[in-house]
Amino acid sequence: MDGEFDVFDPEPFDTQKLLKPENPIEEACKFIKPILQMPCEDVDFWVIAFRVYSYKDKLLIMLKCLYKIFNLDPTNKQLLNELFAKYKEKFEQSEASKIKKTSNLLVDLTKALEIKLGINVEGNVPTLARDD
């Protein structure tokens, strides 16, 4: 050591790179992933996480988000119906629905959530049971 510091010359700050990331979904996942492990009680966070992971077709994470949204706000039937319909559509289009082992787990969890939400599945369109 000669007593001098090595000078680190950072690359110039490019604001356009921040405004238009190459893969925005991956960038969003970097922020969301650690929060998924924490006891977050914000329904809006879980809705955003659901939507971000729906672009990546991550069915198990989408289902986790649905359970969390239901536990935090079970009275928001319109939101739950919308998100569950999107999940169900993704599930039916996925390769996972064709793989027996994975399919059984997701089918069981999906049916459990349908029961919990009080959803009647008529054809391909899930509808919430009415509170009469």
ZIRA-V735991 format. One record per backbone hydrogen bond with DSSP energy under -0.5 kcal/mol. NH is the residue of the N-H (numbers start at 1). CO is the residue of the C=O. E is the energy in kcal/mol with one decimal. If there is no record, write none. Layout:
BEGIN
nh: (NH & NH)
co: (CO & CO)
e: (E & E)
END
This chain:
BEGIN
nh: (8 & 9 & 10 & 15 & 18 & 19 & 20 & 27 & 28 & 29 & 30 & 31 & 31 & 32 & 33 & 35 & 35 & 36 & 37 & 37 & 38 & 40 & 43 & 46 & 47 & 48 & 49 & 50 & 51 & 52 & 53 & 54 & 55 & 55 & 56 & 57 & 58 & 59 & 62 & 63 & 64 & 65 & 66 & 67 & 68 & 69 & 70 & 71 & 72 & 73 & 76 & 77 & 80 & 81 & 82 & 83 & 84 & 85 & 86 & 87 & 88 & 89 & 90 & 91 & 92 & 93 & 94 & 94 & 98 & 99 & 99 & 100 & 103 & 104 & 105 & 106 & 107 & 108 & 109 & 110 & 111 & 112 & 113 & 114 & 115 & 116 & 117 & 118 & 119 & 120 & 121 & 122 & 122 & 123 & 125 & 126 & 127 & 129 & 132)
co: (6 & 7 & 8 & 13 & 14 & 15 & 16 & 23 & 24 & 25 & 26 & 27 & 28 & 28 & 29 & 31 & 32 & 32 & 33 & 34 & 35 & 38 & 41 & 42 & 43 & 44 & 45 & 46 & 47 & 48 & 49 & 50 & 51 & 52 & 52 & 54 & 53 & 57 & 58 & 59 & 60 & 61 & 62 & 63 & 64 & 65 & 66 & 67 & 68 & 69 & 73 & 75 & 76 & 77 & 78 & 79 & 80 & 81 & 82 & 83 & 84 & 85 & 86 & 87 & 88 & 89 & 90 & 91 & 95 & 95 & 96 & 98 & 99 & 100 & 101 & 102 & 103 & 104 & 105 & 106 & 107 & 108 & 109 & 110 & 111 & 112 & 113 & 114 & 114 & 127 & 119 & 120 & 125 & 121 & 122 & 124 & 120 & 118 & 130)
e: (-0.5 & -0.7 & -0.8 & -0.7 & -1.0 & -2.0 & -2.1 & -1.9 & -2.4 & -2.2 & -1.5 & -0.8 & -0.8 & -2.2 & -2.7 & -0.6 & -0.6 & -1.7 & -0.6 & -0.8 & -1.4 & -2.1 & -0.7 & -1.5 & -2.2 & -2.4 & -2.9 & -2.3 & -2.4 & -2.8 & -2.7 & -1.4 & -1.0 & -0.7 & -0.7 & -0.7 & -2.3 & -1.3 & -2.3 & -2.5 & -2.2 & -2.4 & -2.2 & -2.5 & -2.3 & -2.9 & -2.6 & -2.5 & -2.1 & -2.7 & -1.3 & -2.1 & -2.3 & -2.7 & -2.3 & -2.7 & -2.6 & -2.2 & -1.8 & -2.6 & -3.0 & -2.2 & -2.3 & -2.9 & -2.5 & -1.5 & -1.0 & -0.7 & -1.7 & -0.6 & -0.9 & -0.7 & -3.2 & -2.6 & -1.4 & -2.4 & -3.3 & -2.5 & -2.4 & -2.7 & -2.8 & -2.2 & -2.0 & -2.6 & -2.3 & -2.4 & -2.9 & -1.2 & -2.9 & -2.9 & -0.5 & -0.8 & -1.5 & -0.7 & -1.7 & -0.7 & -2.5 & -2.9 & -1.1)
END
